[in-house]
Amino acid sequence: MRRRFGPVEVGLISRADVTRQDLAHIREKSGCRLFLVNAETEAKGRADARSRGHPGVMLRHPAFIAELALGTSAAEMKGQMAQKWRNRLNRATASGIEIRHSAMPTDPDHWLLRADVAQQVKNRYRGYPAAFSTAFARANGGSARLFEAHLGGAALAAMLFFIHGQVATYHIGWNGKSGRQLSAHHLVMWRAMIALARLGVTRLDLGAVDTETAPGLARFKLGSGARCRSLGGPGRSGSRAINRRSGGVFPEPARPLDRVSARPECRCARCSPPPIHNRGHRRYRPSDAPPWSAIGDSHG
């Protein structure tokens, strides 16, 4: 991915093994000289930087992602969930919602792609273009898996996952008003966990976790049993004529929270742990703050 900032073009290489030779090849083919390399882990980022012949510069603190291990049985996976997440799942299961699972069609006018574009406009964020989803589905037959929730002939919610190796990445999703009332996304996620495990997937990558700007989404992801971990953080690789902002390397972030709050509406210290910031803020969670696993699933 490349973006231009005035006269400077910057490329992003995210969560990939990149050697010095790889970067030279990419620069030659793309014409872009400056790249931000976002490593899978902080240790991997330092090792990759050394292999490229320079220590690298961390430009912001690492982002946090949610990863969900898929167990060998339904009981094992349900045991990882937060209690309120299980309660919503049970409610959705009893509501008569039909879940449809199929390979993602390559139709660029598919209803989920149109719904995703509409919610990007409504919520003022920028996601992947619809052409990317159809291109992946076309190039990787059967690896783009679509899960849809329907009731009475109407679509309530949907999720699209991309399978790569033994990992599946949550790509896009949509949840309508009726779907939110019936907790349809909980049922869609649960059926996806079961189906993807049967296809040989051992881990779900649910994407970024940010309890400051998207607390509801963070609560949904972590309530499913996912755990937080940090990525390596983007580092600069390219022309030394580009000066980094003052302040040097950002400090190491505090240990991420790994469970969801039992009562998000409650503001007490027990139910409202300090937030995870995923947008480059320089504020960090106090190192002595308890992890969410210490909070538990019940209040009082």
C-alpha positions in Angstrom: 0.0 0.0 0.0 1.4 3.4 -0.9 0.4 7.0 0.0 1.8 10.3 -1.1 2.4 13.1 1.4 3.3 16.2 -0.6 6.5 15.3 -2.6 7.1 12.2 -0.5 5.7 8.8 -1.4 5.5 6.3 1.5 4.8 2.5 1.2 3.6 0.2 3.9 4.7 -3.4 4.3 2.7 -4.9 7.1 3.4 -8.2 9.0 5.6 -9.7 6.4 9.1 -11.2 6.4 11.2 -8.7 4.4 14.9 -9.0 3.8 17.3 -6.4 2.4 17.0 -8.1 -1.0 13.2 -8.1 -0.8 13.2 -4.3 -0.1 15.6 -3.6 -3.0 13.4 -5.6 -5.3 10.2 -3.9 -4.1 11.8 -0.4 -4.5 13.0 -1.3 -8.0 9.5 -2.5 -9.1 7.5 0.2 -7.4 9.7 3.2 -7.6 8.9 4.0 -4.0 12.0 4.7 -1.8 10.6 5.0 1.7 8.8 2.2 3.4 7.2 1.6 6.8 7.7 -2.0 7.9 5.2 -3.2 10.5 6.6 -6.4 11.9 4.6 -9.3 13.4 6.3 -8.9 16.9 8.7 -6.3 18.4 11.5 -8.9 18.5 10.9 -9.8 14.9 11.0 -6.1 14.0 14.4 -5.7 15.6 15.8 -8.9 14.0 14.4 -7.8 10.5 16.0 -4.4 10.9 19.4 -5.9 11.7 19.1 -8.2 8.7 18.5 -5.2 6.5 21.7 -3.6 7.8 20.4 -0.8 10.1 18.8 -0.7 13.5 15.5 0.8 12.2 13.5 3.6 13.8 10.2 2.9 15.6 7.8 5.7 14.6 4.9 4.9 17.0 4.1 2.4 19.6 2.8 -1.0 18.4 -0.8 -1.7 17.7 -2.7 -4.4 19.5 -4.6 -7.2 17.8 -7.0 -9.9 18.9 -6.2 -13.5 18.2 -8.6 -16.4 18.9 -7.3 -20.0 19.2 -9.7 -22.5 17.8 -10.0 -25.5 20.1 -10.6 -29.1 19.2 -14.2 -29.1 20.6 -17.1 -26.8 20.9 -17.0 -27.1 24.7 -13.4 -26.0 24.7 -14.1 -22.9 22.6 -17.2 -21.9 24.6 -15.1 -22.2 27.8 -12.9 -19.4 26.6 -15.8 -16.9 26.2 -16.9 -14.3 28.6 -20.1 -15.1 30.4 -22.1 -12.3 28.9 -20.8 -13.2 25.4 -22.1 -16.7 25.9 -25.4 -15.4 27.2 -25.9 -13.3 24.0 -24.9 -16.3 21.9 -27.5 -18.5 23.6 -30.1 -15.8 23.0 -29.2 -15.6 19.3 -29.3 -19.4 19.0 -32.8 -19.6 20.4 -34.1 -16.8 18.1 -34.4 -19.0 15.0 -31.7 -17.2 13.0 -30.4 -19.2 10.0 -26.7 -19.1 9.3 -25.5 -19.7 5.7 -21.9 -20.6 5.0 -20.4 -20.5 1.5 -17.4 -19.4 -0.5 -17.5 -15.6 -1.2 -18.9 -14.9 -4.7 -16.7 -12.8 -7.0 -19.6 -10.5 -7.8 -18.4 -6.9 -7.1 -22.0 -5.9 -6.5 -22.5 -8.5 -3.7 -24.8 -7.1 -1.0 -22.2 -7.4 1.8 -19.7 -5.4 -0.2 -22.3 -2.7 -0.8 -23.3 -2.7 2.9 -19.6 -2.4 3.8 -19.1 0.6 1.6 -22.2 2.3 3.0 -21.1 1.8 6.6 -17.6 3.2 5.8 -19.3 6.4 4.5 -21.7 6.6 7.4 -19.1 6.0 10.1 -16.4 8.0 8.4 -13.7 5.5 8.2 -11.7 4.0 5.3 -11.5 0.3 4.7 -10.4 -2.0 1.9 -12.1 -1.4 -1.4 -14.6 -3.9 -2.6 -12.3 -4.8 -5.5 -9.8 -6.2 -3.1 -12.3 -8.7 -1.6 -13.4 -9.9 -5.0 -9.8 -10.2 -6.3 -8.9 -12.3 -3.3 -11.9 -14.5 -3.7 -11.1 -14.9 -7.4 -7.4 -15.7 -6.9 -7.9 -18.0 -3.9 -10.8 -20.2 -4.8 -12.6 -21.3 -1.6 -10.3 -19.4 0.8 -12.7 -16.5 1.2 -15.5 -17.8 3.5 -18.7 -15.9 3.9 -21.1 -16.4 6.9 -24.5 -14.8 6.7 -27.3 -14.5 9.3 -30.9 -14.5 7.9 -34.3 -14.4 9.6 -37.6 -14.5 7.7 -35.8 -14.0 4.4 -34.0 -10.8 5.5 -30.2 -10.5 6.0 -29.4 -9.6 9.6 -25.6 -9.7 9.6 -22.6 -11.2 7.9 -18.8 -11.8 8.2 -16.1 -12.5 5.6 -13.0 -14.3 6.5 -9.8 -15.0 4.4 -8.0 -18.3 5.0 -4.3 -18.4 4.6 -2.5 -21.5 5.8 -3.8 -22.5 9.2 -4.9 -18.9 10.0 -8.1 -17.1 9.0 -8.3 -13.3 9.1 -11.5 -11.4 9.8 -11.8 -9.1 6.8 -15.2 -7.3 6.8 -18.5 -7.6 8.6 -21.9 -5.9 8.8 -24.6 -6.0 11.4 -28.0 -4.4 10.9 -30.3 -2.9 13.5 -32.3 -6.2 13.9 -29.1 -8.1 13.9 -27.8 -6.0 16.8 -31.0 -6.5 18.7 -30.8 -10.3 18.3 -27.0 -10.5 18.8 -26.7 -12.0 15.4 -23.0 -11.3 15.1 -22.4 -13.5 18.1 -24.0 -16.4 16.4 -22.3 -15.7 13.1 -18.9 -15.6 14.9 -19.6 -18.9 16.7 -20.7 -20.7 13.6 -17.6 -19.4 11.8 -15.4 -20.7 14.6 -16.9 -24.2 14.3 -16.8 -24.2 10.5 -13.3 -22.8 10.1 -11.9 -25.2 12.7 -13.3 -28.1 10.6 -11.4 -26.7 7.6 -8.1 -26.9 9.5 -7.9 -23.4 10.8 -6.2 -23.2 14.2 -6.3 -19.4 14.8 -8.5 -16.5 14.0 -6.9 -13.1 13.5 -9.7 -10.6 14.5 -7.7 -7.5 13.7 -7.0 -4.4 15.7 -8.2 -3.8 19.3 -8.7 -0.2 20.5 -10.7 0.3 23.7 -10.5 4.1 23.4 -12.1 4.7 20.0 -14.0 1.4 19.4 -14.8 0.0 22.9 -17.8 -2.0 21.7 -15.9 -3.8 18.9 -13.0 -4.5 21.3 -15.4 -6.0 23.8 -17.0 -8.2 21.2 -13.6 -9.5 19.9 -12.2 -10.2 23.4 -15.4 -11.6 24.7 -15.3 -14.4 22.1 -12.2 -15.7 23.9 -9.6 -13.9 21.9 -6.4 -12.7 23.5 -4.6 -9.4 22.9 -1.0 -9.1 21.8 1.1 -6.3 20.3 2.6 -6.1 16.9 6.2 -4.9 16.3 5.2 -1.4 15.6 6.0 0.4 12.2 9.6 1.3 11.6 11.2 3.4 8.9 13.2 1.8 6.2 14.5 4.0 3.4 16.1 7.4 2.6 17.9 9.0 5.6 17.0 12.4 4.1 13.5 12.0 5.7 13.8 13.3 9.3 11.7 11.6 12.0 9.7 13.6 14.4 11.4 14.7 17.7 11.1 12.4 20.7 13.0 9.4 19.4 11.8 5.9 19.8 8.5 5.6 21.6 8.6 3.9 25.0 7.6 0.2 25.2 3.8 0.0 25.8 2.4 -1.5 28.9 1.1 -5.1 28.9 -2.2 -5.2 27.0 -5.5 -6.1 28.7 -6.6 -9.5 27.8 -10.3 -9.8 28.9 -13.4 -7.8 28.4 -15.1 -5.7 31.1 -18.2 -7.4 32.7 -20.2 -4.2 32.8 -19.1 -1.6 30.2 -21.6 0.9 31.4 -20.1 0.9 34.9 -17.2 3.3 35.5 -15.8 1.9 38.7 -12.1 0.8 38.7 -13.1 -2.8 38.7 -15.2 -2.6 35.5 -13.4 0.2 33.7 -9.7 -0.6 33.3 -7.5 2.0 31.5 -7.8 1.9 27.7 -5.6 0.4 25.1 -4.7 3.1 22.6 -4.2 1.9 19.0 -3.8 5.2 17.2 -0.3 6.4 18.1 -1.1 8.1 21.4 1.7 8.6 23.9 -0.5 7.7 26.9 -0.1 4.2 28.2 -1.9 2.0 30.7 -0.3 2.1 34.1 2.0 -0.8 34.6 0.4 -1.8 37.9 -3.1 -1.8 36.5 -4.8 -5.3 36.7 -5.3 -7.3 33.6 -8.9 -7.9 32.5 -8.5 -11.5 33.5 -8.4 -10.4 37.1 -11.8 -8.6 36.7 -13.8 -11.7 35.9 -17.2 -12.0 34.2 -19.5 -11.0 37.1 -19.9 -7.7 39.0 -19.8 -7.3 42.7 
